[in-house]
Amino acid sequence: MKLLIDAVESSRFMTESQSKSLTEKLITLTSDTNAGKFKRNLHVPGRVKSENKQIFYIVDSINEAINSGKRISFQYIDYNSRTKEVLRNKGNAYTISPYSLIWNGDYYYLVGYYHEKDDIRTFRVDRIKAQPEILEVAADPVPEDFDITRYTREVFRMYDTEEPVPVTLVCENEVMKGVLDAFGMDIKVKRAEKGHFQTTVMACTSPTFYGWVFQWEGRVRITAPEVVVQAYAALARKVLRE
C-alpha cells in the first residue's frame, strides 16, 4: 500500500488533484486505525505533473481498443514558444492501430501503427488531446516479428527517429550501471583497455542517443561504425559553432 501511494503521488502523468484523490481512495482500503501510518513524506524535486485531466479515460479507451482489435483516432498536443498548447499535424487526427502501452520514465506511451505515414510510432498518452475515438474499423494486427521488449530497449529509449543500428561503445567500468539502465541486462560485454569495457548495442543514432553519450563526459566513447563516430563529432562541432 505504501509503495502504491508513493507511485501515485510521484506520477507525472496524473494531475495534482488526481494524485490526491486516488491517494485518498487507496487509504480508505485500510482501517481507520492504520490510516495515519500511510501519510507519506515523499519529495520528488522538480517533478512536473501533467495537466491533462482526461488521462484515465484516454488510457481506458486505448486499452479497450487494443482488447477489441479496433483502430483509434485522436488529436495530439504540442507546445509553442510561448508554452501555449497547439495541435500537431495541423489539427488533423491521427489514425492508429494500437499495439501496446509502455510505461517509461513515469509516463504512459502508446505504441501503434500510424496509417497516414505507414510506420510504427510512439505517442505520449498525456499529450493526447482528449479521449480517443474508437473506430468501427479493424486494427492492423501486430506484426509477428514485432518484439515489444526489444522495441522498448533498442528503439523507444533513444526515440524512434532512426532505425536501430549496432553501435560499439568503449566505457569506463564505473558507468556500467548507466549502460545497463539504457540497454538492458543482456548486452554482451568484454574487457577493453585498462579500466574499460566494450559492448555493442542496438541504438537509434538520433540526437537523443548522442546526448546520452555526451552526458558521460568522455567516459563513454563511440568507436564504431565510423559513420556514427563522424556523425557524433559533427554534432559536437555544430553545437560549438552555435
Backbone torsions as a table, in degrees:
resi	resn	phi	psi	omega
1	MET	NA	-42.7	-179.7
2	LYS	-64.8	-40.2	178.3
3	LEU	-65.7	-39.2	177.9
4	LEU	-62.3	-44.0	-179.6
5	ILE	-63.6	-43.0	177.5
6	ASP	-60.1	-42.1	-179.7
7	ALA	-63.9	-42.1	-179.7
8	VAL	-65.7	-45.9	-176.4
9	GLU	-67.5	-30.4	-176.8
10	SER	-94.4	-7.4	-174.8
11	SER	-63.4	134.3	179.2
12	ARG	-80.9	-28.6	-170.7
13	PHE	-79.4	-11.4	176.2
14	MET	-99.7	152.2	174.7
15	THR	-74.9	167.3	177.5
16	GLU	-58.1	-45.1	-176.7
17	SER	-68.0	-35.4	178.1
18	GLN	-67.0	-41.4	177.4
19	SER	-60.9	-44.8	-179.3
20	LYS	-63.4	-44.9	-178.2
21	SER	-64.0	-44.0	-178.3
22	LEU	-68.9	-36.8	176.3
23	THR	-60.9	-44.1	179.3
24	GLU	-61.8	-37.2	178.6
25	LYS	-68.7	-38.2	177.6
26	LEU	-62.8	-40.9	-178.1
27	ILE	-64.7	-29.5	179.2
28	THR	-68.0	-12.9	179.1
29	LEU	-76.5	-10.1	177.7
30	THR	-110.3	175.6	-178.0
31	SER	-78.5	161.9	176.7
32	ASP	-60.4	-34.5	-179.6
33	THR	-62.8	-39.7	-175.9
34	ASN	-90.0	-12.7	-173.1
35	ALA	-56.6	-38.4	-178.9
36	GLY	-63.4	-22.5	-179.7
37	LYS	-74.3	-12.8	-174.9
38	PHE	-99.3	13.7	170.3
39	LYS	-73.6	115.6	-174.1
40	ARG	-96.0	154.1	-179.6
41	ASN	-123.4	41.4	-177.7
42	LEU	-84.7	126.3	176.4
43	HIS	-119.8	125.4	178.8
44	VAL	-114.7	101.1	-175.9
45	PRO	-59.7	132.5	172.9
46	GLY	68.7	14.4	-177.7
47	ARG	-68.8	118.2	179.1
48	VAL	-92.9	121.1	-178.6
49	LYS	-93.6	149.7	177.6
50	SER	-66.0	154.9	174.3
51	GLU	-111.3	6.0	-178.6
52	ASN	-84.5	104.5	-174.8
53	LYS	-78.7	-6.8	-178.7
54	GLN	-98.1	11.4	-170.0
55	ILE	-56.2	-41.2	-178.6
56	PHE	-63.0	-41.7	-179.6
57	TYR	-68.7	-35.2	179.0
58	ILE	-64.8	-47.6	179.3
59	VAL	-61.8	-42.3	179.4
60	ASP	-61.4	-42.6	-179.1
61	SER	-65.2	-40.5	178.8
62	ILE	-63.9	-44.3	178.4
63	ASN	-63.1	-41.0	179.0
64	GLU	-62.6	-41.6	179.7
65	ALA	-65.7	-42.0	178.1
66	ILE	-61.6	-46.1	-177.1
67	ASN	-67.2	-30.6	-178.4
68	SER	-96.2	-3.0	177.8
69	GLY	69.5	38.4	-178.3
70	LYS	-113.7	155.2	172.3
71	ARG	-78.5	157.9	175.2
72	ILE	-126.2	160.9	179.6
73	SER	-136.2	135.8	-179.0
74	PHE	-159.4	160.2	170.9
75	GLN	-95.2	152.0	-173.3
76	TYR	-125.2	139.3	-171.5
77	ILE	-96.5	143.2	166.8
78	ASP	-131.6	-178.8	179.3
79	TYR	-132.6	141.1	-179.9
80	ASN	-90.8	-174.7	-175.2
81	SER	-67.7	-11.7	176.8
82	ARG	-101.3	14.8	-178.3
83	THR	61.9	21.6	177.9
84	LYS	-89.9	143.9	-179.5
85	GLU	-70.2	130.9	174.7
86	VAL	-133.0	158.7	179.9
87	LEU	-94.7	134.4	175.8
88	ARG	-78.5	168.2	177.2
89	ASN	59.5	33.1	179.4
90	LYS	56.8	28.1	178.5
91	GLY	84.2	-6.4	179.2
92	ASN	-72.7	146.5	-178.4
93	ALA	-74.5	148.8	172.5
94	TYR	-91.8	133.8	175.0
95	THR	-107.2	120.1	-170.6
96	ILE	-129.1	137.9	163.8
97	SER	-92.2	105.5	-172.9
98	PRO	-73.8	131.8	178.1
99	TYR	-97.2	-49.6	-172.7
100	SER	-164.1	162.3	168.9
101	LEU	-104.5	139.3	178.2
102	ILE	-120.3	135.9	172.9
103	TRP	-101.1	115.9	-176.6
104	ASN	-149.2	129.5	177.1
105	GLY	59.6	34.3	179.7
106	ASP	71.7	14.1	176.6
107	TYR	-124.6	151.8	168.3
108	TYR	-87.2	139.6	172.6
109	TYR	-128.3	144.4	172.8
110	LEU	-99.0	130.6	172.6
111	VAL	-111.6	130.0	-179.7
112	GLY	-166.6	176.3	-179.3
113	TYR	-90.2	118.9	-178.6
114	TYR	-90.6	107.4	-169.9
115	HIS	-67.4	-38.4	-177.8
116	GLU	-64.6	-29.5	-178.3
117	LYS	-108.0	-0.2	176.9
118	ASP	54.3	51.3	-173.5
119	ASP	-155.7	156.6	173.4
120	ILE	-84.8	129.8	-177.3
121	ARG	-132.8	163.3	173.9
122	THR	-118.3	144.6	179.9
123	PHE	-134.7	133.6	176.0
124	ARG	-76.2	125.4	-169.2
125	VAL	-64.3	-36.7	-178.6
126	ASP	-72.9	-4.2	175.3
127	ARG	-103.5	5.6	169.4
128	ILE	-76.1	129.8	-168.4
129	LYS	-60.1	-45.9	-175.6
130	ALA	-153.9	177.9	-179.6
131	GLN	-54.7	121.4	-177.5
132	PRO	-60.9	149.5	173.2
133	GLU	-84.6	126.9	175.9
134	ILE	-86.8	116.2	-173.6
135	LEU	-84.5	153.4	176.7
136	GLU	-86.1	46.9	179.2
137	VAL	-132.0	132.5	-178.4
138	ALA	-64.7	136.9	176.5
139	ALA	-72.9	149.3	171.6
140	ASP	-65.3	136.8	-179.2
141	PRO	-67.3	153.2	176.0
142	VAL	-64.8	128.8	179.6
143	PRO	-56.1	144.3	-177.8
144	GLU	-61.5	-30.4	-178.0
145	ASP	-91.8	8.5	179.7
146	PHE	-85.0	116.3	-179.1
147	ASP	-109.5	107.2	-174.8
148	ILE	-63.3	-33.7	178.5
149	THR	-66.1	-45.9	179.5
150	ARG	-66.6	-39.8	179.1
151	TYR	-60.0	-44.5	-179.6
152	THR	-62.4	-44.3	-175.9
153	ARG	-73.7	-46.9	-170.8
154	GLU	-88.8	-33.3	-172.9
155	VAL	-108.6	-54.7	-169.4
156	PHE	-62.7	-44.4	-174.8
157	ARG	-66.7	-22.3	177.5
158	MET	-111.7	11.2	179.5
159	TYR	71.2	146.3	-170.4
160	ASP	-97.5	45.4	177.3
161	THR	-82.5	-17.0	179.3
162	GLU	-136.7	159.6	172.7
163	GLU	-71.6	139.8	178.9
164	PRO	-66.8	140.8	178.3
165	VAL	-132.5	156.4	176.3
166	PRO	-71.5	127.3	179.9
167	VAL	-125.9	128.9	179.5
168	THR	-93.5	130.3	-179.5
169	LEU	-120.6	140.2	169.5
170	VAL	-113.4	122.9	-169.5
171	CYS	-130.6	148.9	171.0
172	GLU	-67.8	145.8	-176.2
173	ASN	-55.8	-31.5	-175.1
174	GLU	-67.8	-16.0	-177.1
175	VAL	-98.9	11.6	-178.8
176	MET	-54.3	-44.0	-178.0
177	LYS	-59.5	-41.8	179.6
178	GLY	-64.4	-37.7	178.6
179	VAL	-67.7	-42.9	178.5
180	LEU	-65.3	-38.3	177.1
181	ASP	-60.9	-37.1	-176.0
182	ALA	-82.0	-36.8	-169.0
183	PHE	-122.0	-0.6	174.6
184	GLY	97.3	164.1	-174.1
185	MET	-79.8	-11.8	-173.2
186	ASP	-97.6	15.4	177.8
187	ILE	-69.3	151.6	177.1
188	LYS	-89.8	130.1	-175.7
189	VAL	-127.1	141.6	172.1
190	LYS	-141.2	160.8	-178.9
191	ARG	-67.6	144.9	174.2
192	ALA	-120.3	-142.8	176.5
193	GLU	-62.4	168.0	-174.7
194	LYS	-52.9	128.6	177.6
195	GLY	78.1	11.0	-176.9
196	HIS	-131.1	158.2	170.9
197	PHE	-129.4	161.4	179.5
198	GLN	-122.0	142.1	176.6
199	THR	-149.0	153.1	174.2
200	THR	-116.0	124.1	-176.4
201	VAL	-121.0	157.5	172.4
202	MET	-92.2	122.6	-176.2
203	ALA	-146.0	148.0	170.9
204	CYS	-80.4	119.7	-175.0
205	THR	-81.9	65.9	-179.6
206	SER	-104.6	169.1	174.8
207	PRO	-54.2	-29.4	178.2
208	THR	-65.0	-43.2	177.4
209	PHE	-64.5	-44.9	179.8
210	TYR	-63.5	-35.6	176.3
211	GLY	-64.1	-37.7	177.0
212	TRP	-62.6	-43.1	178.3
213	VAL	-63.5	-43.7	-175.2
214	PHE	-63.0	-33.0	-176.2
215	GLN	-62.4	-18.5	-178.2
216	TRP	-87.6	3.5	171.8
217	GLU	52.9	46.4	176.7
218	GLY	90.3	-9.3	179.7
219	ARG	-77.2	-13.3	171.4
220	VAL	-120.9	123.4	-179.4
221	ARG	-121.6	137.6	173.2
222	ILE	-85.5	125.6	-179.4
223	THR	-115.8	-14.7	178.7
224	ALA	-165.7	153.5	-4.4
225	PRO	-74.1	164.9	-174.8
226	GLU	-61.6	-34.4	-179.3
227	VAL	-62.8	-34.2	178.7
228	VAL	-75.7	-39.2	175.5
229	VAL	-56.5	-46.9	-178.4
230	GLN	-68.6	-36.6	179.2
231	ALA	-65.3	-39.8	177.8
232	TYR	-65.2	-43.1	179.1
233	ALA	-64.1	-40.4	179.8
234	ALA	-64.4	-38.8	178.7
235	LEU	-64.9	-41.6	178.8
236	ALA	-63.2	-41.9	178.5
237	ARG	-64.4	-39.1	179.1
238	LYS	-61.9	-43.2	179.5
239	VAL	-63.9	-40.7	179.7
240	LEU	-64.5	-38.7	179.2
241	ARG	-66.0	-38.0	-176.7
242	GLU	-79.6	NA	NA
